[in-house]
Amino acid sequence: MKLENTWTVYRSRFVVRARQLTESLVFTDALGREHSGRPGDYLVESAEGLRCIRPQAQFENIYVALQESSSPTSRAGFAPVRIPEVQNLPRRLPAAVWTG
């Protein structure tokens, strides 16, 4: 199997790493499921380390590549995500009032 040497990070709702296949690949994952792909399909790895294969058209329709970051990476090469702080919010939201 010929794969590129580096992973590219992609995102949809979740951040994943993926490699585009250059030749056919068949494997069985840790849960006993068989995955198979052709050249052009993507080998996808989740943050938890689980791998699967996604067809090229499906993958490219769902995922968008993230730009490289110079920040330190966490486990499995994923950059930590920073959630901005929300300021000036009341501690308790007022109850909704129905006026209809």
N, CA, C and O of each residue as an XYZ file, in Angstrom:
400
protein
N       0.848     -1.177      0.000
C       0.000      0.000      0.000
C       0.888      1.232      0.000
O       1.805      1.347      0.813
N       0.616      2.141     -0.903
C       1.384      3.378     -0.974
C       0.530      4.515     -0.441
O      -0.543      4.794     -0.976
N       0.996      5.159      0.592
C       0.306      6.303      1.189
C       1.278      7.471      1.235
O       2.496      7.289      1.243
N       0.719      8.666      1.264
C       1.582      9.823      1.468
C       2.233      9.707      2.837
O       1.701      9.034      3.719
N       3.376     10.353      3.026
C       4.094     10.259      4.289
C       3.450     11.066      5.407
O       3.665     10.764      6.581
N       2.672     12.076      5.073
C       2.108     12.931      6.111
C       0.594     12.868      6.107
O      -0.032     12.635      5.073
N       0.018     13.077      7.274
C      -1.429     13.155      7.420
C      -1.853     14.596      7.177
O      -1.098     15.525      7.463
N      -3.042     14.784      6.657
C      -3.652     16.101      6.530
C      -4.839     16.127      7.469
O      -5.584     15.150      7.542
N      -5.034     17.220      8.189
C      -6.136     17.333      9.139
C      -7.333     17.944      8.421
O      -7.206     18.953      7.727
N      -8.495     17.321      8.595
C      -9.735     17.776      7.984
C     -10.772     17.969      9.073
O     -10.627     17.469     10.188
N     -11.826     18.708      8.727
C     -12.903     18.855      9.699
C     -14.252     18.799      9.012
O     -14.378     19.158      7.841
N     -15.229     18.363      9.721
C     -16.649     18.489      9.393
C     -17.237     18.862     10.738
O     -16.888     19.912     11.276
N     -18.101     18.059     11.296
C     -18.497     18.275     12.687
C     -17.374     17.843     13.611
O     -17.261     18.337     14.733
N     -16.551     16.930     13.147
C     -15.458     16.381     13.928
C     -14.150     16.617     13.187
O     -14.137     16.754     11.964
N     -13.065     16.662     13.923
C     -11.749     16.812     13.307
C     -11.162     15.415     13.124
O     -11.157     14.610     14.055
N     -10.674     15.136     11.932
C     -10.075     13.846     11.621
C      -8.773     14.068     10.874
O      -8.501     15.159     10.374
N      -7.978     13.020     10.808
C      -6.807     13.025      9.931
C      -7.127     12.046      8.810
O      -7.831     11.058      9.022
N      -6.608     12.323      7.618
C      -6.910     11.431      6.498
C      -5.750     11.375      5.516
O      -4.953     12.306      5.406
N      -5.681     10.268      4.814
C      -4.711     10.061      3.745
C      -5.485      9.549      2.545
O      -6.356      8.689      2.678
N      -5.167     10.076      1.378
C      -5.808      9.589      0.171
C      -5.058      8.341     -0.299
O      -3.830      8.340     -0.385
N      -5.808      7.281     -0.603
C      -5.200      6.025     -1.025
C      -4.660      6.128     -2.447
O      -5.278      6.749     -3.312
N      -3.509      5.517     -2.680
C      -2.933      5.462     -4.019
C      -3.080      4.072     -4.620
O      -2.795      3.866     -5.800
N      -3.529      3.113     -3.801
C      -3.833      1.767     -4.281
C      -4.888      1.159     -3.370
O      -5.167      1.696     -2.298
N      -5.469      0.057     -3.782
C      -6.545     -0.577     -3.014
C      -6.060     -0.991     -1.626
O      -4.897     -1.347     -1.436
N      -6.977     -0.936     -0.666
C      -6.658     -1.292      0.715
C      -7.870     -1.980      1.335
O      -8.997     -1.507      1.191
N      -7.639     -3.092      2.022
C      -8.677     -3.806      2.762
C      -8.107     -4.096      4.141
O      -6.978     -4.573      4.261
N      -8.899     -3.805      5.207
C      -8.457     -4.127      6.562
C      -9.673     -4.333      7.457
O     -10.785     -3.921      7.128
N      -9.440     -4.971      8.581
C     -10.473     -5.189      9.587
C     -10.126     -4.320     10.785
O      -9.003     -4.369     11.286
N     -11.103     -3.510     11.253
C     -10.838     -2.600     12.364
C     -10.924     -3.325     13.705
O     -11.215     -4.520     13.760
N     -10.667     -2.589     14.778
C     -10.645     -3.168     16.131
C     -12.002     -3.720     16.551
O     -12.078     -4.540     17.466
N     -13.075     -3.279     15.894
C     -14.415     -3.768     16.215
C     -14.838     -4.935     15.327
O     -15.973     -5.405     15.411
N     -13.915     -5.405     14.469
C     -14.199     -6.549     13.614
C     -14.892     -6.206     12.303
O     -15.337     -7.108     11.593
N     -14.995     -4.927     11.968
C     -15.643     -4.521     10.720
C     -14.601     -4.444      9.607
O     -13.504     -3.922      9.804
N     -14.957     -4.970      8.440
C     -14.043     -4.919      7.302
C     -14.241     -3.621      6.522
O     -15.369     -3.217      6.241
N     -13.138     -2.982      6.182
C     -13.153     -1.745      5.399
C     -12.361     -1.992      4.126
O     -11.335     -2.672      4.149
N     -12.840     -1.437      3.011
C     -12.101     -1.565      1.758
C     -12.208     -0.263      0.985
O     -13.222      0.432      1.036
N     -11.136      0.050      0.265
C     -11.114      1.273     -0.518
C     -10.285      1.110     -1.768
O      -9.451      0.211     -1.877
N     -10.536      2.011     -2.718
C      -9.826      2.023     -3.999
C      -8.945      3.257     -4.060
O      -9.065      4.146     -3.217
N      -8.064      3.324     -5.042
C      -7.263      4.543     -5.199
C      -8.175      5.765     -5.320
O      -9.159      5.756     -6.060
N      -7.822      6.822     -4.573
C      -8.638      8.037     -4.550
C      -9.504      8.137     -3.310
O      -9.828      9.240     -2.871
N      -9.896      6.970     -2.723
C     -10.661      6.986     -1.479
C      -9.752      7.464     -0.351
O      -8.545      7.613     -0.541
N     -10.335      7.704      0.825
C      -9.574      8.246      1.954
C      -9.577      7.291      3.134
O     -10.619      6.763      3.522
N      -8.391      7.076      3.700
C      -8.241      6.391      4.976
C      -8.372      7.478      6.031
O      -7.577      8.418      6.058
N      -9.374      7.356      6.902
C      -9.709      8.404      7.860
C      -9.446      7.892      9.270
O      -9.822      6.771      9.611
N      -8.791      8.729     10.096
C      -8.513      8.377     11.488
C      -9.153      9.405     12.401
O      -8.907     10.603     12.259
N      -9.977      8.942     13.343
C     -10.627      9.838     14.299
C      -9.663     10.208     15.415
O      -8.580      9.631     15.519
N     -10.049     11.163     16.245
C      -9.219     11.578     17.381
C      -9.010     10.424     18.357
O      -8.017     10.400     19.084
N      -9.942      9.466     18.380
C      -9.827      8.307     19.260
C      -8.914      7.238     18.681
O      -8.625      6.244     19.347
N      -8.454      7.431     17.439
C      -7.558      6.478     16.812
C      -8.242      5.432     15.961
O      -7.572      4.557     15.411
N      -9.571      5.495     15.835
C     -10.293      4.538     14.998
C     -10.130      4.918     13.532
O     -10.174      6.095     13.176
N      -9.941      3.908     12.686
C      -9.739      4.155     11.260
C     -10.862      3.534     10.439
O     -11.402      2.482     10.780
N     -11.197      4.212      9.351
C     -12.177      3.701      8.404
C     -11.824      4.251      7.027
O     -10.947      5.105      6.901
N     -12.502      3.767      6.009
C     -12.278      4.260      4.657
C     -13.559      4.924      4.184
O     -14.649      4.377      4.355
N     -13.428      6.103      3.590
C     -14.559      6.827      3.035
C     -14.337      7.000      1.529
O     -13.234      7.336      1.099
N     -15.385      6.771      0.728
C     -15.261      6.993     -0.713
C     -14.866      8.439     -1.006
O     -15.252      9.355     -0.280
N     -14.091      8.636     -2.080
C     -13.567      9.957     -2.416
C     -14.667     11.002     -2.521
O     -14.557     12.065     -1.910
N     -15.720     10.732     -3.277
C     -16.780     11.731     -3.473
C     -17.443     12.102     -2.153
O     -17.695     13.279     -1.896
N     -17.725     11.113     -1.317
C     -18.355     11.367     -0.019
C     -17.438     12.193      0.877
O     -17.864     13.178      1.480
N     -16.170     11.780      0.957
C     -15.228     12.471      1.820
C     -15.062     13.930      1.392
O     -15.149     14.838      2.219
N     -14.822     14.149      0.103
C     -14.565     15.500     -0.380
C     -15.804     16.389     -0.324
O     -15.685     17.615     -0.343
N     -16.980     15.793     -0.255
C     -18.213     16.560     -0.113
C     -18.458     16.981      1.334
O     -19.143     17.974      1.581
N     -17.908     16.241      2.285
C     -18.165     16.483      3.705
C     -17.046     17.255      4.393
O     -17.319     18.169      5.171
N     -15.802     16.907      4.121
C     -14.675     17.446      4.878
C     -13.995     18.614      4.177
O     -13.954     18.688      2.949
N     -13.465     19.523      4.984
C     -12.712     20.679      4.515
C     -11.352     20.621      5.193
O     -11.273     20.460      6.411
N     -10.280     20.752      4.418
C      -8.936     20.687      4.992
C      -8.664     21.900      5.867
O      -9.025     23.022      5.513
N      -8.025     21.672      7.008
C      -7.588     22.751      7.883
C      -6.184     23.136      7.502
O      -5.414     22.302      7.025
N      -5.841     24.392      7.708
C      -4.481     24.831      7.423
C      -3.552     24.330      8.511
O      -3.963     24.114      9.651
N      -2.299     24.151      8.144
C      -1.288     23.701      9.099
C      -1.153     24.721     10.214
O      -1.275     25.925      9.985
N      -0.904     24.240     11.410
C      -0.758     25.113     12.566
C       0.611     24.888     13.189
O       1.121     23.767     13.202
N       1.197     25.947     13.701
C       2.488     25.801     14.368
C       2.323     25.567     15.863
O       3.311     25.479     16.592
N       1.063     25.464     16.328
C       0.827     25.245     17.748
C       1.166     23.809     18.125
O       1.163     22.918     17.276
N       1.461     23.590     19.412
C       1.767     22.231     19.844
C       0.551     21.334     19.647
O      -0.588     21.796     19.712
N       0.796     20.071     19.411
C      -0.311     19.150     19.173
C      -0.529     18.253     20.369
O       0.383     18.002     21.156
N      -1.734     17.781     20.490
C      -2.079     16.868     21.571
C      -1.921     15.439     21.064
O      -1.306     15.208     20.023
N      -2.468     14.498     21.791
C      -2.387     13.093     21.427
C      -2.838     12.866     19.994
O      -3.793     13.496     19.537
N      -2.183     12.001     19.301
C      -2.485     11.610     17.919
C      -2.292     12.746     16.927
O      -2.796     12.683     15.806
N      -1.563     13.788     17.331
C      -1.257     14.854     16.390
C      -2.357     15.861     16.179
O      -2.282     16.646     15.234
N      -3.374     15.875     17.014
C      -4.461     16.822     16.873
C      -4.164     18.068     17.693
O      -3.772     17.971     18.856
N      -4.345     19.228     17.096
C      -4.127     20.482     17.807
C      -5.263     20.705     18.793
O      -6.417     20.421     18.471
N      -4.963     21.208     19.988
C      -6.030     21.482     20.945
C      -6.946     22.575     20.420
O      -6.502     23.512     19.757
N      -8.223     22.442     20.725
C      -9.211     23.426     20.287
C      -9.480     24.376     21.432
O      -9.753     23.934     22.549
N      -9.409     25.676     21.180
C      -9.690     26.668     22.212
C     -11.097     27.196     22.007
O     -11.467     27.604     20.906
N     -11.864     27.184     23.060
C     -13.219     27.718     23.011
C     -13.178     29.110     23.612
O     -12.760     29.274     24.758
N     -13.607     30.125     22.854
C     -13.543     31.485     23.390
C     -14.454     31.643     24.599
O     -15.526     31.042     24.677
N     -14.005     32.461     25.529
C     -14.814     32.725     26.713
C     -15.977     33.631     26.353
O     -15.840     34.557     25.554
N     -17.113     33.351     26.953
C     -18.282     34.194     26.745
C     -18.403     35.075     27.975
O     -18.492     34.578     29.097
N     -18.404     36.385     27.762
C     -18.431     37.314     28.882
C     -19.768     38.035     28.958
O     -20.522     38.088     27.986
N     -20.039     38.578     30.113
C     -21.219     39.395     30.366
C     -22.540     38.665     30.150
O     -23.525     39.269     29.727
N     -22.560     37.383     30.437
C     -23.816     36.651     30.380
C     -24.384     36.577     31.793
O     -23.630     36.394     32.749
N     -25.699     36.717     31.940
C     -26.274     36.579     33.282
C     -26.093     35.150     33.770
O     -26.079     34.204     32.983
N     -25.956     35.014     35.073
C     -25.777     33.679     35.641
C     -27.000     32.810     35.377
O     -26.870     31.603     35.174
N     -28.152     33.398     35.379
C     -29.382     32.650     35.144
C     -30.184     33.387     34.095
O     -30.393     34.595     34.198
N     -30.623     32.676     33.106
C     -31.417     33.301     32.059
C     -32.837     33.535     32.558
O     -33.373     32.702     33.288
N     -33.456     34.646     32.181
C     -34.837     34.904     32.629
C     -35.786     33.898     31.997
O     -35.537     33.397     30.900
N     -36.864     33.611     32.691
C     -37.880     32.689     32.172
C     -38.552     33.331     30.975
O     -38.751     34.544     30.925
N     -38.897     32.484     30.008
C     -39.595     32.995     28.818
C     -41.008     33.435     29.200
O     -41.660     32.816     30.041
N     -41.453     34.487     28.585
C     -42.798     34.994     28.853
C     -43.626     34.828     27.595
O     -43.256     35.326     26.531
N     -44.738     34.135     27.710
C     -45.637     33.916     26.582
C     -46.654     35.041     26.535
O     -47.402     35.261     27.487
N     -46.672     35.757     25.407
C     -47.593     36.894     25.283
C     -48.663     36.636     24.245
O     -49.420     37.544     23.902
N     -48.742     35.424     23.741
C     -49.673     35.113     22.658
C     -50.957     34.713     23.179
O     -51.870     34.413     22.409
